[in-house]
Amino acid sequence: MRIFCYSLVLLLMIIQTNMAAADTSPIRLVIHGGAGTIERSKLTKELEQAYTQVLAQSLTAGHAVLATGGSSIDAVIAAIVVMEDSPLFNAGKGAVFTHTGRNELDASIMDGFTRMAGAVAAVTVIRNPIRAAHAVMEKSGHVLLMGQGADTFAAEQGLEIVDPAYFYTQSRWDQLQRAIARERVVRDHDDDLAPPPLPDNDKKRGTVGAVALDRHGNLAAGTSTGGLTNKRFGRVGDSPIIGAGTYADNRSVAVSATGTGEMFIRTAAAFNTAAQVRLQRTPLAEAADNVLAEIAAINGDGGLIVLDAKGHYAMRFNTKGMYRGTIGNDGIARIGIFSEDETPLTLSPASAP
């Protein structure tokens, strides 16, 4: 009996030790809302505050998952859904219009532990494409579904289906009309369609993404976008392409990209970053900068968020700004917009907006 009691006490001590270790394991979430021509002098205080608030809500939603022991995949989804539901970003509700006046949305997600991945492209009725990408990963034997087939699959999986009118916003419609008038395919990350300059409420609103590390040491990455304003012919960019716009591998890093999609595809940007870290032991920021330099060499630009299994991260871009933020064990959101920013916001999960 005494031996049994000693054994029970020892077992309880081991369990308590493991629980304590789990509570102190590093967790980290990093997000972006697109990179482009974002200048402080051209962004109103009201619009800057609106962006900051949504970024904080996104960080808080993902952190709530991680802080309670949830998975990195679920944290990525929670963070991206917040941005998809906001008209401020070119994803979900704020998606841009194609040349024919449609909203065609793309998204992808990847699990760093299993290296399973899922993606959708050119979907038109799925409220949250990142959820559809996750369903492709979990419920199908495929990686990428597109168009009507992807919409049908999402409906069969019980995801929220909306009327295409849900994605309509007046500012995006007006943006399309200006692009058509100028015969331009417009990357919505930029505000340089001038002359004349765009109004303040039409400034940079871009592709969104998230990378996360959970208490189990697993990484995940996800990206979601509405693509290019005035795009034609079923164009698909890097966001739903695994290895270009999204990649995650516990052996290296999780990556989400934003920028000129064709160039990110041509450089396999997300995988390129991860391969440098894993095979050459390149520091995260240096690996991201190396990839951005390759992209710049072929006339592209944009940004990358990168996170490793120890919680180290980088938010790098070669544009004038990138909507971005991170949150870790301390529950404090740190958000930046402009090139010189790294503004800490003391927002705990309980006090977030």
N, C-alpha and C positions, 0 to 999 in steps of 0.2 A: 504493500500500500504506500509506504514511504517513497519507494522508488517511483511509483506511478505519480505521486504528487510532485516530486522533483522534476520528472519528465514533463508534466503538465506546465509547471512554472517556467521551465526552460523553453517550451514551445510558445508560451505566451510572450516571453521576452523576445524571442525571434520574430514573432508576428509584429510586436510593437516596434522593434528595430526596423523591420522592413517598411512598416507604415510610415515611420518617421523619415526614412530615407526617401520614400515616395513623395512625401510632402515637400521635401527640399530639392527634388529632382528639377532640373531646369525646364521651364516651359517658355515658349516664345511664339509670338505671332507677328508677322510683318505683312503689311498690305501696300498696295499702290492703287491709284485711281487714274493713271495715265501720265505720260510725260510729253512735253511739248513746249510751245512758245508761251510760257506763263511768266508774266512780269508784274511785279508788285505795283508799279505805276498804272497798270491797266486793269487791275482787279479791284472792284469796289470793296469797301470794308464789309458791307452786308453780304456780298457773295463769298468773300473769304471766310466769314463766320459760318455761312451755310455749309461750305465744303468741310470746314473743320469739324462742325457738329456731326455730319454724316460719317466722316472718317473715325471720329471718336466712338460713335455708335457701333460701327463695324468692328473696331478693336475690342470694344466691351463685349459684344456678342460672341466673338471668337474666344476671348479670354475666359468668359464664363464657362465655356465647354472645357477648356484646358484645365482651369483651376479646380474643377470638380472631378478630374480624372478621365475626362472624355478624350476621344481620339483626335489626332491631328486632322484626319479627313473631315470629321464633323465640325471641327473648328474652322477649317477653310470654307466649308459650305456656309456656316453661320455668318462668317464675316462677309463673304461675297454676296449672299442674299440681301444683306442690308444695302449694299451699293447697287445691286440690281433693282431694288425696289425704289431707289431714289432717281428722280429725273435729272439729277446733276451730272450723272456719269453716262458714258456711251456703253451701256449694258442694261439689259432688261428694259425697264420703264423709260429710260433716257436714250434708247437706241436711235441711231441716225437712220435716214431713209436711203433706199436705193434709187437709181435713176427712174424706176417705174413707180415710185411712191410706196414701196413696201418696207417693212422692217424685217431684216434677215439676221438672226442672232447666232453667235458661235460661243462655245464654251468647252473647257476640258478640265480634267482632274486626274491626279496620279498619286498613288500610295507608294511611299518610299520603302516600306518594309517588304511588300510583295512585288513591287513594280507593276502592279496592275494599273490600268488606265482606262478612262472612258472619255468620249467627246461627242459633241453634236455640232453640226454646221448648217447654216441657212434654215434654221427653224423659225416659225412664224407665229405660233400660238401658245408656246410654253412660257408661263410667267417667269419662271426661274430656270434658265438654261443650265446653270451649274448643277441643279438637282437632276436634270435629265442626263447630264454627263456622268454623274455618279450612278444613276440607274443603269446606264449602258455598261459601266464598269462592273457593277454588282449583279445585274440581272440578265446580261446577254453574253454571248461568247465572242463579242466583237470589241473593237476599240472606238471606231468612229461610225456614227450614223448621220445621215444628212437629209435635209428637206422634209417632204411629206412623210417619208418613212419614219424619220426620227420623231416627228410630231405624233404620228400614230402610236409608235412605241411608248412615248411618254404618257399618252392618254391611257393606254392599256396598263401602265404601271401605277395609275392613280395619281399622277402629278397634276398640279393645277393648270388647267387649260383656260385661256382667255380669248376673247374676241380680239382680232388684230388691232382694233381701234384702241385697245388698252395702251398700246405703245405710242400712240400719237401725242406729240407735244408741239405746240405752236412754234416754239423757237427752232426745233429741229426741222419742221416743215419749211419755215422761212429760210433756214440754212440751205436746204436742198434747192429752193428756187434760185437763190443767189449763185449756187454752184452750177446749176443748169445754165443760167444766164451767162456765166463766164466760161462755160464749157470746160469745167474743171472737175476732176475727181479729188475730193477734199479729205485729207486726213483730219478728223475733227479735233485732233490734239492741238492743232495750230490755230492762231488767231490772225494769221498774216495773209488773209484773203484781200487785204487792202490793195489799191484804193477802191472804195472808201473803207475805213476801218469798221470792223464789226462792232455792234453794240456790246456793252459790258456783259449782258446776260447771255451772250453767245460765245464767250471765251471758252477756252479749253475745257472740254468734258470728255474724258477718255475711257479706254479699256480699263477694266479693273482686275485685280489679282490678289492672291494671298498665299503665303507659305507658313507652315506651322510645325512646331515640335511639341509633342505631348510628353507626359510623365513617363511613358514607357520607352522613350528614346526614338520614337518613330516620326518620320518626316512626311509631309504631304504638300502638294502644290495645286493651285487651281487658277484659271484665268477665264474671263468672260467679256464679250464685246458685241457691239452692233456693227463693227467693221468701218467702212469708209462711206462718207456722204457721197451720193451720186454714183456708187459703184454699179457695174453692169455685169451681165453674162454669168451670174452666179459666182462672182469672185469670192474666194475664201482666203483669209490672211493666216497669220501664224498662231492666233489664239487657240484654235482647236487642234493644232498639230503638235503631237507629243514629240518633244525634242527640239521644237522651235520656240513655241510660246510657253510651254509648260514642261517641267521635268522634275522628278523626285527620286532619290536613291539614298537610302540610309548610309551607304558607304561613302557618300560625298555630300551632296547638298540638295535642297529643294529650290526651284527657280520658277519665277513667273516674269513674263516680259511684256513690254508695251512699246509701241513705236511703229516704224515703217515695216509692216508685216512681211512684205516680199523679201526684204533684206534679212530679216530675222529667220525666215525659212532658208534662204540661200546660205546662211552661215550656221544653221542648226544651233541657234544661239543658246537655248536653254541647256541642251546636251553638251555643247561645246564648253560652257561654263563649268558644268558638273565634271566633265572629263578632265579638265585642267586641275581641278581640286583633287580628284581621286588619283589620277595617274602621275601628275607632276607635283603634287602637294603645293600647288599655287595658293596663296592667301585669297580669301573670298573676294575682297575688293579688287585685287589685282586681276583675278580671273575675269570678273565682270568687265573691268576696264579694257582688258585685252579683246574681249568679244565686241564691246562697243566700238573699239578702234577698227576692228575688221568691218563692222557695219558702216562706220563713217567712211571707210576707204571705198565703199561701193555706193556712196551717196545716200546713206540711211542714217537715222538717229533714233533715239528712244531711251529706254531705261530697263534695268533689271533689279529685282529684289532676290536676295540669295540668303539661305539659312542652312547651317550645318547641325549635326546631331549633338553638338555641345552647346548650342544656343548662340553661337557666334553668327552675326548677320552683316549684310551690306545692302545699301540702297544706293545704286549708282545710275547716273544718267548723263548724257552728253547734250542735253537740251537746256533751255533756260529755267526749267523747273519740272518737278514731278510731284503730284499729290501722293503722299506717302505717310506711313506711320508704323510704330511698333509698340508692343507691350509684352512684359515678361512676368516673372514671379511677383514683383512688387505691385502689380496692378496699375501702374502709372502709364498712361498713354503719352507717347512722344510723337508729335506730328510735325511734318514739314511740308511746305508747298514750293517755296522759291529755292534757288540754288544755295543761298546762305542760311537756310532755316534748319533748325533742329529744336523746335520749341516744345519743352515738356509741359504736358497738361496733367495736373494732379487730379485725375479722375479715377476713382476706384470703381469696381463693377457696380457697387450699390448707388453711386452718385452720378453715374454717367447719364447724359441727356437722353 
